[in-house]
Amino acid sequence: MAIDIKNRDMGGREGSLNINGIKIQTPDYLPNQKDITSLIDSSFVNNSNFPNIDVGVYTQWIDKQTLLLISGNLDEYNKVKKSINSGLKPMKDAGVKRKLLHFEFGSDVETLSGQEVDILLQLQDDVGADVIEIPNLFSTEEYKTVLDRAYEWKHFEGIGKELMGIANEGFDINLLRNKTDIISCIGASLRRENRPLLFAIKNQLSPMNIWVHAFSVPRSFRVVNWDGTMSVLLNYYGIDTMNTGIAHPNSAKRFGIQMGCMTDKQKIEQSLESRYFNPVDYSTFKCKNIKNHLKLNTFCNCPICQNNSIDTILQDVDTVYANFRAHEVFSYKKESSNYQNEIGKNVSDDYFNSKKYAKEIAVLYGV
């Protein structure tokens, strides 16, 4: 696996990423399992307009009880493996050829034992992940040892897949950039907006030829009161690929139960709280703050927006969320392609500055 950075300019970097023979151009958005199911469930997406998705990300939440069960019981381990494989099936059916398995940990998981690290590495290989991430719930000194342990595991087990180091904080970058004899790529955990981490990536990693992926990027950023995003323009900091986050299963379950108990009128009111990604300015306003009759093709020409307004999408209350999330996938992919072209022409800074909310976020971060 290798990344070939072809062009760099003030606004980012553009290149080609090769994952076991599958090449994608970067920057790029890598859809997660929720994105895929949203595309499948959307009433405006079909085989004729389904996007080409070569690489995807599956996010698996892990709590302390799950860790304890899979660490001491083969049957429980196989149950989790079976569950992940079941979740991966729609991605495979959608044409995803290469995949990453990313772990998010519940608040009750403070650190990992050596055995738990080994099990999570093995789990990724067993479900067919094409890159093996090395989970990081450690201090810098501890993670050095974990990186070495993962390298030993890989060679002992005869695993031919590349290893990915995980950075949670800015100081992790300094460690990982000096461990390229062990890892060939770096994953940045951006579930929390993290200015020092972005600063470290821009200053230490963007000059290097190493693949940098951002996991669990918020769909809306707190720093602008949730009214905007940077999305794929995180490439400005040297991030080549990214995916958005997956809600904790308990939160998703509660939301599903609540929606199931609502009347159609209540569902419409709830749907108006959904946010719409506008690729013109990178705003993510709530639907209730967008003129309901305004044609969405004013902003985007994806299959969801082409012939719709907020009003027409709300007519089917049970597919509203899927439609808006499917729209994001199309838009993020299109914006990735646009930014690749702008970097190639050495004018990506103009494109970046034209996106009001992305620019505002960068200014507020001061990076």
CORWO-V116417 format. One record per residue. N is the residue number from 1. D_LAST is the distance of its C-alpha to the last C-alpha in whole Angstrom. Layout:
n=N d_last=D_LAST
n=N d_last=D_LAST
//
This chain:
n=1 d_last=30
n=2 d_last=27
n=3 d_last=24
n=4 d_last=25
n=5 d_last=22
n=6 d_last=23
n=7 d_last=21
n=8 d_last=17
n=9 d_last=16
n=10 d_last=13
n=11 d_last=12
n=12 d_last=13
n=13 d_last=16
n=14 d_last=20
n=15 d_last=23
n=16 d_last=25
n=17 d_last=26
n=18 d_last=29
n=19 d_last=30
n=20 d_last=34
n=21 d_last=35
n=22 d_last=33
n=23 d_last=30
n=24 d_last=28
n=25 d_last=25
n=26 d_last=21
n=27 d_last=19
n=28 d_last=21
n=29 d_last=22
n=30 d_last=24
n=31 d_last=26
n=32 d_last=28
n=33 d_last=31
n=34 d_last=31
n=35 d_last=29
n=36 d_last=33
n=37 d_last=35
n=38 d_last=34
n=39 d_last=34
n=40 d_last=38
n=41 d_last=38
n=42 d_last=37
n=43 d_last=40
n=44 d_last=39
n=45 d_last=38
n=46 d_last=41
n=47 d_last=42
n=48 d_last=42
n=49 d_last=38
n=50 d_last=36
n=51 d_last=33
n=52 d_last=33
n=53 d_last=31
n=54 d_last=32
n=55 d_last=29
n=56 d_last=29
n=57 d_last=27
n=58 d_last=30
n=59 d_last=28
n=60 d_last=31
n=61 d_last=31
n=62 d_last=32
n=63 d_last=34
n=64 d_last=36
n=65 d_last=39
n=66 d_last=38
n=67 d_last=37
n=68 d_last=41
n=69 d_last=43
n=70 d_last=41
n=71 d_last=41
n=72 d_last=45
n=73 d_last=47
n=74 d_last=47
n=75 d_last=48
n=76 d_last=45
n=77 d_last=43
n=78 d_last=44
n=79 d_last=44
n=80 d_last=40
n=81 d_last=40
n=82 d_last=43
n=83 d_last=40
n=84 d_last=37
n=85 d_last=40
n=86 d_last=41
n=87 d_last=37
n=88 d_last=37
n=89 d_last=40
n=90 d_last=38
n=91 d_last=35
n=92 d_last=38
n=93 d_last=40
n=94 d_last=37
n=95 d_last=37
n=96 d_last=34
n=97 d_last=35
n=98 d_last=32
n=99 d_last=31
n=100 d_last=28
n=101 d_last=29
n=102 d_last=27
n=103 d_last=28
n=104 d_last=26
n=105 d_last=28
n=106 d_last=30
n=107 d_last=29
n=108 d_last=32
n=109 d_last=31
n=110 d_last=30
n=111 d_last=30
n=112 d_last=32
n=113 d_last=36
n=114 d_last=36
n=115 d_last=39
n=116 d_last=36
n=117 d_last=34
n=118 d_last=36
n=119 d_last=38
n=120 d_last=34
n=121 d_last=34
n=122 d_last=37
n=123 d_last=37
n=124 d_last=34
n=125 d_last=37
n=126 d_last=40
n=127 d_last=38
n=128 d_last=37
n=129 d_last=33
n=130 d_last=32
n=131 d_last=30
n=132 d_last=30
n=133 d_last=27
n=134 d_last=27
n=135 d_last=27
n=136 d_last=25
n=137 d_last=26
n=138 d_last=26
n=139 d_last=25
n=140 d_last=23
n=141 d_last=27
n=142 d_last=29
n=143 d_last=27
n=144 d_last=28
n=145 d_last=31
n=146 d_last=30
n=147 d_last=29
n=148 d_last=32
n=149 d_last=34
n=150 d_last=33
n=151 d_last=33
n=152 d_last=37
n=153 d_last=37
n=154 d_last=37
n=155 d_last=39
n=156 d_last=42
n=157 d_last=42
n=158 d_last=42
n=159 d_last=38
n=160 d_last=37
n=161 d_last=34
n=162 d_last=30
n=163 d_last=29
n=164 d_last=25
n=165 d_last=23
n=166 d_last=21
n=167 d_last=18
n=168 d_last=17
n=169 d_last=15
n=170 d_last=13
n=171 d_last=16
n=172 d_last=18
n=173 d_last=16
n=174 d_last=17
n=175 d_last=21
n=176 d_last=21
n=177 d_last=20
n=178 d_last=23
n=179 d_last=25
n=180 d_last=25
n=181 d_last=29
n=182 d_last=29
n=183 d_last=26
n=184 d_last=26
n=185 d_last=23
n=186 d_last=20
n=187 d_last=19
n=188 d_last=16
n=189 d_last=18
n=190 d_last=15
n=191 d_last=18
n=192 d_last=16
n=193 d_last=13
n=194 d_last=11
n=195 d_last=7
n=196 d_last=9
n=197 d_last=10
n=198 d_last=8
n=199 d_last=6
n=200 d_last=10
n=201 d_last=10
n=202 d_last=8
n=203 d_last=10
n=204 d_last=13
n=205 d_last=14
n=206 d_last=13
n=207 d_last=16
n=208 d_last=18
n=209 d_last=21
n=210 d_last=21
n=211 d_last=20
n=212 d_last=17
n=213 d_last=18
n=214 d_last=17
n=215 d_last=19
n=216 d_last=20
n=217 d_last=17
n=218 d_last=18
n=219 d_last=20
n=220 d_last=19
n=221 d_last=15
n=222 d_last=16
n=223 d_last=14
n=224 d_last=15
n=225 d_last=19
n=226 d_last=19
n=227 d_last=20
n=228 d_last=17
n=229 d_last=15
n=230 d_last=13
n=231 d_last=16
n=232 d_last=16
n=233 d_last=13
n=234 d_last=11
n=235 d_last=13
n=236 d_last=10
n=237 d_last=8
n=238 d_last=12
n=239 d_last=14
n=240 d_last=17
n=241 d_last=19
n=242 d_last=19
n=243 d_last=21
n=244 d_last=21
n=245 d_last=23
n=246 d_last=27
n=247 d_last=28
n=248 d_last=30
n=249 d_last=34
n=250 d_last=35
n=251 d_last=33
n=252 d_last=34
n=253 d_last=37
n=254 d_last=37
n=255 d_last=36
n=256 d_last=38
n=257 d_last=41
n=258 d_last=40
n=259 d_last=40
n=260 d_last=43
n=261 d_last=45
n=262 d_last=44
n=263 d_last=46
n=264 d_last=45
n=265 d_last=44
n=266 d_last=42
n=267 d_last=40
n=268 d_last=39
n=269 d_last=38
n=270 d_last=36
n=271 d_last=35
n=272 d_last=34
n=273 d_last=31
n=274 d_last=29
n=275 d_last=26
n=276 d_last=26
n=277 d_last=23
n=278 d_last=24
n=279 d_last=22
n=280 d_last=23
n=281 d_last=20
n=282 d_last=18
n=283 d_last=20
n=284 d_last=22
n=285 d_last=24
n=286 d_last=27
n=287 d_last=30
n=288 d_last=32
n=289 d_last=30
n=290 d_last=31
n=291 d_last=34
n=292 d_last=36
n=293 d_last=38
n=294 d_last=35
n=295 d_last=36
n=296 d_last=33
n=297 d_last=33
n=298 d_last=32
n=299 d_last=28
n=300 d_last=29
n=301 d_last=32
n=302 d_last=32
n=303 d_last=35
n=304 d_last=34
n=305 d_last=33
n=306 d_last=36
n=307 d_last=39
n=308 d_last=37
n=309 d_last=36
n=310 d_last=35
n=311 d_last=39
n=312 d_last=40
n=313 d_last=38
n=314 d_last=39
n=315 d_last=42
n=316 d_last=42
n=317 d_last=40
n=318 d_last=41
n=319 d_last=38
n=320 d_last=36
n=321 d_last=33
n=322 d_last=34
n=323 d_last=34
n=324 d_last=30
n=325 d_last=29
n=326 d_last=31
n=327 d_last=29
n=328 d_last=26
n=329 d_last=27
n=330 d_last=28
n=331 d_last=25
n=332 d_last=22
n=333 d_last=25
n=334 d_last=25
n=335 d_last=22
n=336 d_last=21
n=337 d_last=24
n=338 d_last=23
n=339 d_last=19
n=340 d_last=21
n=341 d_last=23
n=342 d_last=21
n=343 d_last=19
n=344 d_last=23
n=345 d_last=23
n=346 d_last=20
n=347 d_last=19
n=348 d_last=17
n=349 d_last=14
n=350 d_last=17
n=351 d_last=17
n=352 d_last=14
n=353 d_last=14
n=354 d_last=18
n=355 d_last=16
n=356 d_last=16
n=357 d_last=15
n=358 d_last=12
n=359 d_last=11
n=360 d_last=11
n=361 d_last=10
n=362 d_last=6
n=363 d_last=7
n=364 d_last=8
n=365 d_last=5
n=366 d_last=4
n=367 d_last=0
//
